[in-house]
Amino acid sequence: MSSTHWSAEGWRKSSYSADAPDNACVELAQTPDATILLRESDEPHTVIATTPAALRALTRAVKAGRFDHLSR
């Protein structure tokens, strides 16, 4: 998606994220057709597009610990 430019308007980040310049976090936005966009704040031109259902499934899997083994 590097050829598509998404407006900075509408991007949201967690209230747990500090506003320090060196503090990177994941940001989310939603397009008019309900596509969910994700990006890393320190790489704003790299955007991942997904569906609400896929994001819910990922969130559930993370909360359930299904990826915990990757950090060991």
N, C-alpha and C positions, 0 to 999 in steps of 0.2 A: 504493500500500500504506500510505498514511499513516494509515488507519483501523485498521490491525492493529498491535498492540503486541507486539514480539518481546522476549523475555526477554534481559537482558544476559548471562545465563549461557550459556556455550558460544561466545561470540564470540571469535575469534582474530585476532591481528594478527602481522605479520612480526616476527621477532626482530631485524630490521634497524631497526625503528621505535624511536625513543627514547621515553621516558615523559614528556618535557617537556609541560607543559599546552598549549603552542601548536603542538605537532607533530601535524599531522593525518595520518592514514593510512587505508588501506582495511582493513576488518575483514570476516572471513568467518565464517559459521556454517552448520550443516546441520540441517535439520528431520528428524523421524523418518521422513518419507516420501522422504528423500534430496534434497529441494529445497535448492539452495545459495542462501544469502542473502548479499548484499554491502551494505556501507554505508560511508560516510565517517565517521571517528571524530568530526569536528566537526559532523556532521549525523546523529546516531544515529537519528532518527525517519524518515529517508528511506531506505527499504530496497528493493533490487532483488532479485527472485527469479529464479533461472535453474536450468537442469538441469546435472548434472555434465558431460554431453557438450558443451553449449554453452560452459561455462566452459573446458573443455579446448581447444575450437576457438579461443576467444578468446586463451587463453594461447599456443597455438602460433602464431597470427597475429602477436601482439605480439613474440614471440621471433624470428620470421622477418623482422621489420622492415616488415610490411605497412602499418603506420600511421605510419611515420617521417616521411612527407611532411606529415603534419598539424601537426607542430611547427615547420615551416619558414616 
